[in-house]
Structure formats: C-alpha cells, structure tokens
C-alpha cells in the first residue's frame, strides 16, 4: 500500500518480496471498513469487491451455546459498512496489480532483504538475495514492512518493548457447507475458543490455546482428542473433523504483542508489524498496518520529492501512529487476560454478567464496531 501511494505521487519505489508469489496462509483475512474506505477514496473499491469475498455487517460470539452480538457495523460513517473476508493473498495480488499500472512502482519478487547498507551512520539501501545471486539496492529511504520477525529492525538494533502474550493459535482448515452459520468472533465453551473464518467452500480455523500448551498438552493427548474437542465446541463440525489426520495439517502461530520504542534510524523507517507486532484479536493488525502506510505516504511524500528525508520527518510518522498502536495493543492485552483466565476450565460456561449487561445496548455495539472497524485515528488518502 505504501509503495502504491508513493508511486501515485511520482516517487520511484521498489517493493521487495522474498517469495515468488503471495500464496501463503496469512492471518489477515479481515478487511475492515477503515481499509475499505481507503480503497473507496482511491476509486478502486468496486474493483476490489468484484473479487470473491464475504461480507459481515455484525460480529457475534457464541458463549456456552448462546450467540451474543458484539458489534454492528451498519451505522459506521464509512462508505462500506461491513468487514470483507478475503484471503490476504487475493488482497495483495489486487493491490500489486493496481500499483503495477504506475510507471514508478516496481515489485521485485524473489528478492529477500538480508541486511541494511549503511554509510556514514545512515541507511542507504539493502542487501538482498535473488535466484540470480546477491544484489544491492540503493535507496533514499528504506521502509521496513517485513513483519514481526523483521530483518530491518533486527539489523538496525531498534529497541523493542515486549508486552508478551499468554496465548497461541493453531491455524487449520475444515470444509464448509453452503448455508452454515458464520461466526466472525468465534465459539467459546468448555475452556476452549474456536474462530471460524468463512472462505467460501472451507473454514479457516483459529483454535486459541494457552501459550506453549501445544507441545505439552494438546499433542500428547493425540489427534483424536483434538477432534473431539472441536466437536464438543461446535457440534455441526462432527461430519468433517476426520479431515484432520495429522498434526502436519495444523500450523502453530506464536502470538506476540510488542512495539518498537523508536521506529526509525537515519534513512530507515519501520511500520506495520515491523514496528508493532499485533495479536490476532479483533483482526486489527493488517488494518492498522495499512493506516500506518497511509500516514507515512502523506508525511514522507514532500520530503522524498525534495530529496531530504530527515529523522524529524521519520519521527512524525511514529508520532502520528504511536497512540493508535498503544491503545489497540492495550485492548488486545485486556482480551488476552480474560481469554487466558477462561482457557483450560473444562466446565460449560454461560455469557458473563458484564457481557449480558452490555451487549443488548445499541451504543455499546456501535462503539465496539467503531473501534474494531475504524480504529483509533483513522487515516485518509
């Protein structure tokens, strides 16, 4: 997104992608109204929505078999009043195809950044490996968008504040039948939590577990026991849990919540998960990263056009986006606390009193929808 926005302003930009395509199981399937609004402002939303996707106008959670509506997006002050569910590889392919129309945008596939090039205390480019061998790419500015295990921030030794997370996620697929219920927040009972993301003919599933419990409790209990826990939690999955025959079909995602205390060095800026690793709670991470990109494009464009990008300019990006990051992470950490307290208690549960008191109120559902759907300090093109 940042490359697209800079190229729209005539700035020469190269985006390095280490793989030969985008076809991998990301977690970022939820395109929130804040991101859809940006696509609308770019006049590409209709093209985006022409791609296969699902639309959620409300978020609900099944607690102890009782479905509770948590958020209602139909009243947001945005053009699209829903969450679009789309595999992230389709979203990335769409964005890159739009950016490819611009003469100053260059997407370099199979270019893996391995380190920073520095001169006189300033980052001046990156080292990368390619199928043809190592290359050096010089740049007036390097922006690290390479995720929570960012090569850029590690190479620059940028300081990290780690909040920690008491949960992990098991990521896997189960087939889906037409007309089956959709539940975007999940199913919670018997000390277990399962999120089902509708991807058309299959569910992308996220099973929330206590940190490090996969190897110490779940695996030793066996695949059959894991399948039984899924059926107990969501009974209509009974006819397909046998699709899971091996642990190899599950991917363990280690949840992190951390942020850089300084997002930049001379010639280097980090945004998105490279600057602040987010939990999957609320599906907020990808949308927060895109907000970073929009703010960065607005702040950086004049400096890049002048040829002078100072640390003061880079600090403005962090200043603009740090408060939304802190507030969002505080929300996620609070949710982690309640999840962790409930995980592992095998007794059936019912919706907590606070949930029963708050969710019937329209103001609460709208407020939560605004926080999740638009975020703190939404950006605009």
C-alpha positions as a LaTeX table, in Angstrom:
\begin{tabular}{lrrr}
\hline
Residue & $x$ (\AA) & $y$ (\AA) & $z$ (\AA) \\
\hline
Unk1 & 0.00 & 0.00 & 0.00 \\
Unk2 & 2.80 & 2.43 & 0.84 \\
Unk3 & 4.54 & 1.65 & $-2.45$ \\
Unk4 & 1.29 & 2.22 & $-4.32$ \\
Unk5 & 0.65 & 5.58 & $-2.64$ \\
Unk6 & 4.21 & 6.83 & $-3.15$ \\
Unk7 & 4.16 & 5.79 & $-6.81$ \\
Unk8 & 0.88 & 7.69 & $-7.28$ \\
Unk9 & 2.85 & 10.80 & $-6.32$ \\
Unk10 & 5.52 & 10.04 & $-8.91$ \\
Unk11 & 8.11 & 8.73 & $-6.45$ \\
Unk12 & 10.27 & 5.86 & $-7.68$ \\
Unk13 & 9.70 & 2.94 & $-5.32$ \\
Unk14 & 10.72 & $-0.72$ & $-5.20$ \\
Unk15 & 8.88 & $-3.30$ & $-3.09$ \\
Unk16 & 10.90 & $-6.42$ & $-2.25$ \\
Unk17 & 9.03 & $-9.70$ & $-1.73$ \\
Unk18 & 11.13 & $-12.75$ & $-0.87$ \\
Unk19 & 8.69 & $-15.32$ & $-2.32$ \\
Unk20 & 7.73 & $-15.88$ & $-5.94$ \\
Unk21 & 4.03 & $-15.28$ & $-5.19$ \\
Unk22 & 1.73 & $-14.24$ & $-2.34$ \\
Unk23 & 0.02 & $-17.61$ & $-1.94$ \\
Unk24 & 0.53 & $-18.32$ & 1.76 \\
Unk25 & $-1.87$ & $-18.68$ & 4.69 \\
Unk26 & $-1.71$ & $-15.28$ & 6.31 \\
Unk27 & $-3.87$ & $-14.39$ & 9.30 \\
Unk28 & $-5.07$ & $-11.08$ & 7.82 \\
Unk29 & $-8.31$ & $-12.16$ & 6.15 \\
Unk30 & $-10.44$ & $-9.38$ & 7.64 \\
Unk31 & $-10.51$ & $-6.19$ & 5.57 \\
Unk32 & $-12.17$ & $-3.67$ & 7.87 \\
Unk33 & $-14.34$ & $-0.65$ & 6.96 \\
Unk34 & $-11.35$ & 1.66 & 7.55 \\
Unk35 & $-9.41$ & $-0.11$ & 4.79 \\
Unk36 & $-12.45$ & $-0.34$ & 2.51 \\
Unk37 & $-12.88$ & 3.42 & 2.96 \\
Unk38 & $-9.32$ & 3.97 & 1.72 \\
Unk39 & $-9.99$ & 1.81 & $-1.33$ \\
Unk40 & $-13.11$ & 3.88 & $-1.96$ \\
Unk41 & $-11.08$ & 7.11 & $-1.72$ \\
Unk42 & $-8.64$ & 5.60 & $-4.23$ \\
Unk43 & $-11.59$ & 4.79 & $-6.56$ \\
Unk44 & $-10.73$ & 1.07 & $-6.61$ \\
Unk45 & $-13.27$ & $-0.30$ & $-4.13$ \\
Unk46 & $-15.71$ & $-1.53$ & $-6.78$ \\
Unk47 & $-12.92$ & $-3.49$ & $-8.49$ \\
Unk48 & $-11.90$ & $-4.94$ & $-5.12$ \\
Unk49 & $-15.44$ & $-6.02$ & $-4.23$ \\
Unk50 & $-15.78$ & $-7.70$ & $-7.61$ \\
Unk51 & $-13.36$ & $-10.35$ & $-6.26$ \\
Unk52 & $-14.78$ & $-13.33$ & $-4.34$ \\
Unk53 & $-15.35$ & $-12.32$ & $-0.73$ \\
Unk54 & $-17.84$ & $-12.49$ & 2.12 \\
Unk55 & $-19.36$ & $-9.53$ & 3.96 \\
Unk56 & $-20.06$ & $-9.25$ & 7.68 \\
Unk57 & $-22.25$ & $-6.44$ & 8.96 \\
Unk58 & $-22.16$ & $-7.74$ & 12.54 \\
Unk59 & $-19.74$ & $-9.63$ & 14.76 \\
Unk60 & $-21.07$ & $-12.23$ & 17.15 \\
Unk61 & $-19.64$ & $-14.72$ & 19.61 \\
Unk62 & $-21.22$ & $-17.97$ & 20.76 \\
Unk63 & $-20.59$ & $-18.31$ & 24.50 \\
Unk64 & $-21.81$ & $-21.53$ & 26.07 \\
Unk65 & $-24.03$ & $-22.10$ & 23.07 \\
Unk66 & $-25.67$ & $-18.66$ & 23.34 \\
Unk67 & $-24.95$ & $-16.27$ & 20.47 \\
Unk68 & $-24.21$ & $-12.70$ & 21.55 \\
Unk69 & $-23.96$ & $-9.84$ & 19.06 \\
Unk70 & $-20.88$ & $-7.80$ & 19.94 \\
Unk71 & $-20.59$ & $-5.18$ & 17.20 \\
Unk72 & $-22.82$ & $-3.74$ & 14.47 \\
Unk73 & $-21.07$ & $-2.00$ & 11.55 \\
Unk74 & $-24.20$ & $-0.86$ & 9.74 \\
Unk75 & $-24.10$ & 2.58 & 11.31 \\
Unk76 & $-20.44$ & 3.47 & 10.72 \\
Unk77 & $-19.73$ & 6.76 & 8.92 \\
Unk78 & $-17.94$ & 4.92 & 6.12 \\
Unk79 & $-18.82$ & 4.07 & 2.52 \\
Unk80 & $-18.70$ & 0.31 & 3.14 \\
Unk81 & $-20.40$ & $-0.63$ & 6.40 \\
Unk82 & $-19.09$ & $-4.19$ & 6.73 \\
Unk83 & $-15.99$ & $-6.31$ & 7.11 \\
Unk84 & $-14.88$ & $-8.02$ & 3.91 \\
Unk85 & $-13.48$ & $-11.52$ & 4.37 \\
Unk86 & $-10.91$ & $-12.31$ & 1.71 \\
Unk87 & $-7.71$ & $-14.40$ & 1.74 \\
Unk88 & $-4.82$ & $-11.99$ & 2.11 \\
Unk89 & $-3.07$ & $-13.37$ & $-0.98$ \\
Unk90 & $-6.03$ & $-12.12$ & $-3.06$ \\
Unk91 & $-5.81$ & $-8.71$ & $-1.40$ \\
Unk92 & $-2.06$ & $-8.49$ & $-2.06$ \\
Unk93 & $-2.49$ & $-9.58$ & $-5.67$ \\
Unk94 & $-5.18$ & $-6.92$ & $-6.10$ \\
Unk95 & $-3.08$ & $-4.12$ & $-4.61$ \\
Unk96 & 0.02 & $-5.09$ & $-6.59$ \\
Unk97 & $-1.99$ & $-5.22$ & $-9.84$ \\
Unk98 & $-3.29$ & $-1.71$ & $-9.19$ \\
Unk99 & 0.18 & $-0.43$ & $-8.34$ \\
Unk100 & 1.68 & $-2.10$ & $-11.43$ \\
Unk101 & $-0.23$ & 0.38 & $-13.59$ \\
Unk102 & 2.05 & 3.14 & $-12.29$ \\
Unk103 & 5.40 & 3.61 & $-14.08$ \\
Unk104 & 7.36 & 4.38 & $-10.89$ \\
Unk105 & 6.22 & 1.26 & $-8.97$ \\
Unk106 & 8.50 & $-1.79$ & $-9.13$ \\
Unk107 & 7.60 & $-5.08$ & $-7.43$ \\
Unk108 & 10.69 & $-7.27$ & $-7.11$ \\
Unk109 & 9.58 & $-10.84$ & $-6.44$ \\
Unk110 & 12.05 & $-13.39$ & $-5.06$ \\
Unk111 & 14.12 & $-10.59$ & $-3.58$ \\
Unk112 & 14.77 & $-11.35$ & 0.09 \\
Unk113 & 16.22 & $-8.48$ & 2.09 \\
Unk114 & 19.04 & $-9.87$ & 4.23 \\
Unk115 & 20.57 & $-6.74$ & 5.72 \\
Unk116 & 20.96 & $-2.99$ & 5.56 \\
Unk117 & 23.57 & $-0.99$ & 3.67 \\
Unk118 & 24.94 & 1.84 & 5.80 \\
Unk119 & 27.23 & 4.74 & 5.07 \\
Unk120 & 28.36 & 7.45 & 7.50 \\
Unk121 & 25.78 & 6.41 & 10.09 \\
Unk122 & 22.86 & 6.38 & 7.64 \\
Unk123 & 20.95 & 3.54 & 5.99 \\
Unk124 & 21.38 & 3.88 & 2.23 \\
Unk125 & 19.86 & 0.65 & 0.93 \\
Unk126 & 19.51 & $-3.09$ & 1.44 \\
Unk127 & 21.37 & $-6.28$ & 0.65 \\
Unk128 & 19.11 & $-8.90$ & $-0.94$ \\
Unk129 & 19.35 & $-12.43$ & $-2.27$ \\
Unk130 & 17.70 & $-13.44$ & $-5.55$ \\
Unk131 & 17.67 & $-16.58$ & $-7.72$ \\
Unk132 & 20.38 & $-14.88$ & $-9.78$ \\
Unk133 & 22.55 & $-14.18$ & $-6.74$ \\
Unk134 & 23.05 & $-11.36$ & $-4.21$ \\
Unk135 & 22.21 & $-7.77$ & $-5.13$ \\
Unk136 & 22.50 & $-4.36$ & $-3.52$ \\
Unk137 & 19.64 & $-1.89$ & $-3.84$ \\
Unk138 & 20.39 & 1.74 & $-3.05$ \\
Unk139 & 17.59 & 3.96 & $-1.71$ \\
Unk140 & 16.98 & 7.43 & $-0.33$ \\
Unk141 & 14.81 & 5.73 & 2.29 \\
Unk142 & 14.32 & 2.12 & 3.38 \\
Unk143 & 10.94 & 1.25 & 4.93 \\
Unk144 & 10.73 & $-1.98$ & 6.89 \\
Unk145 & 7.34 & $-3.62$ & 6.27 \\
Unk146 & 8.69 & $-7.13$ & 6.83 \\
Unk147 & 6.63 & $-8.22$ & 9.79 \\
Unk148 & 7.22 & $-9.22$ & 13.39 \\
Unk149 & 10.48 & $-11.01$ & 12.55 \\
Unk150 & 11.69 & $-8.00$ & 10.56 \\
Unk151 & 15.20 & $-8.17$ & 9.16 \\
Unk152 & 15.19 & $-4.38$ & 9.02 \\
Unk153 & 14.54 & $-3.74$ & 12.70 \\
Unk154 & 16.90 & $-6.52$ & 13.78 \\
Unk155 & 19.69 & $-5.22$ & 11.54 \\
Unk156 & 19.19 & $-1.71$ & 12.89 \\
Unk157 & 19.05 & $-2.91$ & 16.53 \\
Unk158 & 15.96 & $-0.82$ & 17.16 \\
Unk159 & 14.76 & $-1.09$ & 20.80 \\
Unk160 & 11.70 & $-3.29$ & 21.43 \\
Unk161 & 9.14 & $-3.12$ & 24.24 \\
Unk162 & 7.64 & $-6.61$ & 24.59 \\
Unk163 & 4.24 & $-6.77$ & 26.26 \\
Unk164 & 4.05 & $-10.55$ & 25.93 \\
Unk165 & 1.03 & $-12.72$ & 25.19 \\
Unk166 & $-0.30$ & $-15.71$ & 27.17 \\
Unk167 & $-1.93$ & $-17.37$ & 24.15 \\
Unk168 & $-1.01$ & $-19.07$ & 20.87 \\
Unk169 & $-3.13$ & $-20.03$ & 17.86 \\
Unk170 & $-3.50$ & $-23.29$ & 15.96 \\
Unk171 & $-4.31$ & $-22.47$ & 12.30 \\
Unk172 & $-6.01$ & $-25.09$ & 10.08 \\
Unk173 & $-8.80$ & $-25.70$ & 7.56 \\
Unk174 & $-12.09$ & $-27.59$ & 7.61 \\
Unk175 & $-14.55$ & $-27.87$ & 4.73 \\
Unk176 & $-17.67$ & $-25.71$ & 4.80 \\
Unk177 & $-21.17$ & $-26.45$ & 3.51 \\
Unk178 & $-23.42$ & $-23.83$ & 1.92 \\
Unk179 & $-25.76$ & $-22.12$ & 4.38 \\
Unk180 & $-23.78$ & $-22.99$ & 7.50 \\
Unk181 & $-23.63$ & $-20.39$ & 10.26 \\
Unk182 & $-20.98$ & $-17.72$ & 10.16 \\
Unk183 & $-19.44$ & $-16.56$ & 13.39 \\
Unk184 & $-16.72$ & $-14.00$ & 12.92 \\
Unk185 & $-15.60$ & $-13.76$ & 16.53 \\
Unk186 & $-15.83$ & $-17.39$ & 17.49 \\
Unk187 & $-17.21$ & $-20.11$ & 19.68 \\
Unk188 & $-16.30$ & $-20.22$ & 23.37 \\
Unk189 & $-17.12$ & $-23.02$ & 25.83 \\
Unk190 & $-15.52$ & $-25.72$ & 27.97 \\
Unk191 & $-12.37$ & $-23.62$ & 28.36 \\
Unk192 & $-11.76$ & $-23.56$ & 24.59 \\
Unk193 & $-12.13$ & $-20.97$ & 21.83 \\
Unk194 & $-12.52$ & $-21.63$ & 18.10 \\
Unk195 & $-12.75$ & $-18.95$ & 15.42 \\
Unk196 & $-14.29$ & $-19.89$ & 12.05 \\
Unk197 & $-13.47$ & $-17.62$ & 9.11 \\
Unk198 & $-15.69$ & $-18.19$ & 6.10 \\
Unk199 & $-13.59$ & $-18.70$ & 2.95 \\
Unk200 & $-16.44$ & $-19.91$ & 0.77 \\
Unk201 & $-16.04$ & $-23.68$ & 0.48 \\
Unk202 & $-13.95$ & $-24.04$ & 3.65 \\
Unk203 & $-13.49$ & $-22.55$ & 7.10 \\
Unk204 & $-10.13$ & $-21.13$ & 8.03 \\
Unk205 & $-9.99$ & $-22.08$ & 11.69 \\
Unk206 & $-8.12$ & $-20.47$ & 14.56 \\
Unk207 & $-8.07$ & $-22.50$ & 17.77 \\
Unk208 & $-6.90$ & $-20.39$ & 20.73 \\
Unk209 & $-4.67$ & $-22.18$ & 23.24 \\
Unk210 & $-2.59$ & $-21.24$ & 26.27 \\
Unk211 & 0.99 & $-20.25$ & 25.40 \\
Unk212 & 3.25 & $-23.29$ & 24.85 \\
Unk213 & 0.44 & $-25.78$ & 25.59 \\
Unk214 & 0.50 & $-27.33$ & 22.11 \\
Unk215 & 3.57 & $-29.48$ & 22.77 \\
Unk216 & 2.91 & $-30.05$ & 26.48 \\
Unk217 & $-0.84$ & $-30.87$ & 26.49 \\
Unk218 & $-2.56$ & $-30.95$ & 23.11 \\
Unk219 & $-0.10$ & $-33.07$ & 21.11 \\
Unk220 & 0.41 & $-35.68$ & 23.87 \\
Unk221 & $-3.38$ & $-36.13$ & 24.09 \\
Unk222 & $-3.48$ & $-37.12$ & 20.41 \\
Unk223 & $-5.26$ & $-36.03$ & 17.22 \\
Unk224 & $-8.45$ & $-37.92$ & 18.13 \\
Unk225 & $-8.77$ & $-35.99$ & 21.37 \\
Unk226 & $-8.26$ & $-32.71$ & 19.50 \\
Unk227 & $-11.00$ & $-33.63$ & 17.02 \\
Unk228 & $-13.35$ & $-34.45$ & 19.90 \\
Unk229 & $-12.73$ & $-31.05$ & 21.46 \\
Unk230 & $-13.72$ & $-29.35$ & 18.18 \\
Unk231 & $-17.00$ & $-31.30$ & 18.02 \\
Unk232 & $-17.80$ & $-30.57$ & 21.66 \\
Unk233 & $-17.28$ & $-26.87$ & 20.99 \\
Unk234 & $-19.03$ & $-26.66$ & 17.58 \\
Unk235 & $-21.26$ & $-29.73$ & 17.12 \\
Unk236 & $-22.07$ & $-29.12$ & 13.43 \\
Unk237 & $-18.39$ & $-29.83$ & 12.62 \\
Unk238 & $-18.86$ & $-33.51$ & 13.56 \\
Unk239 & $-19.12$ & $-34.69$ & 9.93 \\
Unk240 & $-15.75$ & $-33.22$ & 8.89 \\
Unk241 & $-13.30$ & $-33.23$ & 11.80 \\
Unk242 & $-11.92$ & $-36.51$ & 10.42 \\
Unk243 & $-10.33$ & $-34.35$ & 7.72 \\
Unk244 & $-7.65$ & $-33.69$ & 10.34 \\
Unk245 & $-5.48$ & $-36.79$ & 10.25 \\
Unk246 & $-2.08$ & $-35.38$ & 11.24 \\
Unk247 & $-0.54$ & $-32.54$ & 13.22 \\
Unk248 & 1.15 & $-31.55$ & 9.96 \\
Unk249 & $-2.19$ & $-30.05$ & 8.89 \\
Unk250 & $-2.03$ & $-27.54$ & 11.73 \\
Unk251 & 0.26 & $-24.54$ & 11.92 \\
Unk252 & 1.24 & $-23.17$ & 15.31 \\
Unk253 & 1.21 & $-19.37$ & 15.33 \\
Unk254 & 3.08 & $-17.89$ & 18.26 \\
Unk255 & 1.22 & $-14.75$ & 19.32 \\
Unk256 & 3.32 & $-11.67$ & 20.05 \\
Unk257 & 2.46 & $-8.19$ & 21.22 \\
Unk258 & 5.37 & $-5.79$ & 21.09 \\
Unk259 & 6.38 & $-2.43$ & 19.67 \\
Unk260 & 9.50 & $-0.50$ & 18.90 \\
Unk261 & 10.18 & 2.41 & 21.22 \\
Unk262 & 11.86 & 4.09 & 18.24 \\
Unk263 & 10.56 & 3.29 & 14.76 \\
Unk264 & 13.43 & 4.85 & 12.84 \\
Unk265 & 17.12 & 5.40 & 12.30 \\
Unk266 & 18.64 & 7.81 & 9.77 \\
Unk267 & 17.46 & 6.51 & 6.38 \\
Unk268 & 15.23 & 3.78 & 7.88 \\
Unk269 & 11.59 & 3.66 & 8.99 \\
Unk270 & 9.60 & 0.67 & 10.26 \\
Unk271 & 5.80 & 0.44 & 10.02 \\
Unk272 & 3.16 & $-2.26$ & 10.44 \\
Unk273 & 4.16 & $-5.39$ & 12.32 \\
Unk274 & 7.82 & $-4.46$ & 11.89 \\
Unk275 & 7.10 & $-1.52$ & 14.22 \\
Unk276 & 4.38 & $-3.13$ & 16.34 \\
Unk277 & 3.58 & $-6.84$ & 16.34 \\
Unk278 & $-0.14$ & $-7.29$ & 16.95 \\
Unk279 & $-2.25$ & $-10.12$ & 18.33 \\
Unk280 & $-4.90$ & $-11.66$ & 16.02 \\
Unk281 & $-7.57$ & $-10.45$ & 18.48 \\
Unk282 & $-10.10$ & $-8.40$ & 16.52 \\
Unk283 & $-8.33$ & $-8.95$ & 13.18 \\
Unk284 & $-6.96$ & $-5.43$ & 13.58 \\
Unk285 & $-3.29$ & $-5.92$ & 12.64 \\
Unk286 & $-3.45$ & $-5.71$ & 8.84 \\
Unk287 & $-5.77$ & $-2.69$ & 9.00 \\
Unk288 & $-3.55$ & $-0.87$ & 11.50 \\
Unk289 & $-0.57$ & $-1.52$ & 9.22 \\
Unk290 & $-2.43$ & $-0.02$ & 6.26 \\
Unk291 & $-3.26$ & 3.05 & 8.35 \\
Unk292 & 0.49 & 3.36 & 9.04 \\
Unk293 & 1.17 & 3.22 & 5.32 \\
Unk294 & $-1.33$ & 5.98 & 4.52 \\
Unk295 & 0.06 & 8.27 & 7.21 \\
Unk296 & 3.63 & 7.52 & 6.12 \\
Unk297 & 2.83 & 8.30 & 2.48 \\
Unk298 & 1.30 & 11.65 & 3.39 \\
Unk299 & 4.21 & 12.67 & 5.64 \\
Unk300 & 7.06 & 11.27 & 3.53 \\
Unk301 & 5.99 & 12.37 & 0.05 \\
Unk302 & 7.10 & 16.04 & 0.31 \\
Unk303 & 10.42 & 15.03 & 1.87 \\
Unk304 & 11.11 & 12.37 & $-0.76$ \\
Unk305 & 10.31 & 14.81 & $-3.54$ \\
Unk306 & 12.76 & 17.32 & $-2.08$ \\
Unk307 & 15.39 & 14.61 & $-1.68$ \\
Unk308 & 15.87 & 15.35 & 2.02 \\
Unk309 & 14.39 & 12.83 & 4.49 \\
Unk310 & 15.41 & 13.82 & 8.00 \\
Unk311 & 14.93 & 11.89 & 11.22 \\
Unk312 & 12.49 & 14.60 & 12.23 \\
Unk313 & 10.30 & 13.62 & 9.28 \\
Unk314 & 10.50 & 9.94 & 10.22 \\
Unk315 & 9.69 & 10.79 & 13.85 \\
Unk316 & 6.49 & 12.48 & 12.64 \\
Unk317 & 5.26 & 9.14 & 11.28 \\
Unk318 & 5.83 & 7.47 & 14.64 \\
Unk319 & 4.24 & 10.38 & 16.47 \\
Unk320 & 1.16 & 10.15 & 14.26 \\
Unk321 & 0.72 & 6.38 & 14.60 \\
Unk322 & 2.06 & 5.52 & 18.07 \\
Unk323 & $-1.05$ & 6.43 & 20.06 \\
Unk324 & $-3.37$ & 4.24 & 17.93 \\
Unk325 & $-0.86$ & 1.41 & 18.33 \\
Unk326 & $-0.68$ & 1.74 & 22.12 \\
Unk327 & $-4.46$ & 1.91 & 22.55 \\
Unk328 & $-5.06$ & $-1.06$ & 20.24 \\
Unk329 & $-2.43$ & $-3.18$ & 21.96 \\
Unk330 & $-3.87$ & $-2.29$ & 25.38 \\
Unk331 & $-7.26$ & $-3.55$ & 24.16 \\
Unk332 & $-5.71$ & $-6.78$ & 22.89 \\
Unk333 & $-3.78$ & $-7.38$ & 26.12 \\
Unk334 & $-7.00$ & $-6.93$ & 28.11 \\
Unk335 & $-8.78$ & $-9.51$ & 25.92 \\
Unk336 & $-5.80$ & $-11.86$ & 26.34 \\
Unk337 & $-6.17$ & $-11.63$ & 30.12 \\
Unk338 & $-9.82$ & $-12.73$ & 30.06 \\
Unk339 & $-9.14$ & $-15.43$ & 27.47 \\
Unk340 & $-6.25$ & $-16.89$ & 29.44 \\
Unk341 & $-8.27$ & $-16.98$ & 32.66 \\
Unk342 & $-11.01$ & $-18.95$ & 30.89 \\
Unk343 & $-8.80$ & $-21.33$ & 28.90 \\
Unk344 & $-8.42$ & $-24.80$ & 30.32 \\
Unk345 & $-11.53$ & $-24.76$ & 32.54 \\
Unk346 & $-13.47$ & $-27.77$ & 31.15 \\
Unk347 & $-16.79$ & $-26.78$ & 32.70 \\
Unk348 & $-19.57$ & $-25.45$ & 30.44 \\
Unk349 & $-19.95$ & $-21.71$ & 30.69 \\
Unk350 & $-22.57$ & $-19.04$ & 30.09 \\
Unk351 & $-22.09$ & $-15.43$ & 28.97 \\
Unk352 & $-20.53$ & $-13.41$ & 31.82 \\
Unk353 & $-22.75$ & $-10.88$ & 33.57 \\
Unk354 & $-20.87$ & $-7.90$ & 32.13 \\
Unk355 & $-21.39$ & $-9.24$ & 28.61 \\
Unk356 & $-25.08$ & $-9.81$ & 29.26 \\
Unk357 & $-25.43$ & $-6.26$ & 30.56 \\
Unk358 & $-23.53$ & $-4.50$ & 27.77 \\
Unk359 & $-24.35$ & $-6.29$ & 24.51 \\
Unk360 & $-28.12$ & $-5.56$ & 24.45 \\
Unk361 & $-27.29$ & $-1.84$ & 24.28 \\
Unk362 & $-27.04$ & $-0.37$ & 20.80 \\
Unk363 & $-24.50$ & 2.23 & 21.93 \\
Unk364 & $-22.10$ & $-0.47$ & 23.11 \\
Unk365 & $-22.40$ & $-2.46$ & 19.87 \\
Unk366 & $-21.86$ & 0.69 & 17.80 \\
Unk367 & $-18.90$ & 1.84 & 19.92 \\
Unk368 & $-17.17$ & $-1.54$ & 19.63 \\
Unk369 & $-17.90$ & $-1.58$ & 15.89 \\
Unk370 & $-16.30$ & 1.84 & 15.54 \\
Unk371 & $-13.21$ & 0.75 & 17.48 \\
Unk372 & $-12.75$ & $-2.50$ & 15.55 \\
Unk373 & $-13.98$ & $-1.31$ & 12.18 \\
Unk374 & $-12.40$ & 2.14 & 12.00 \\
Unk375 & $-9.71$ & 2.03 & 14.66 \\
Unk376 & $-8.18$ & 4.92 & 16.58 \\
Unk377 & $-7.32$ & 7.97 & 14.45 \\
Unk378 & $-8.33$ & 6.61 & 11.04 \\
Unk379 & $-6.31$ & 7.97 & 8.11 \\
Unk380 & $-7.48$ & 9.19 & 4.73 \\
Unk381 & $-5.96$ & 9.44 & 1.27 \\
\hline
\end{tabular}
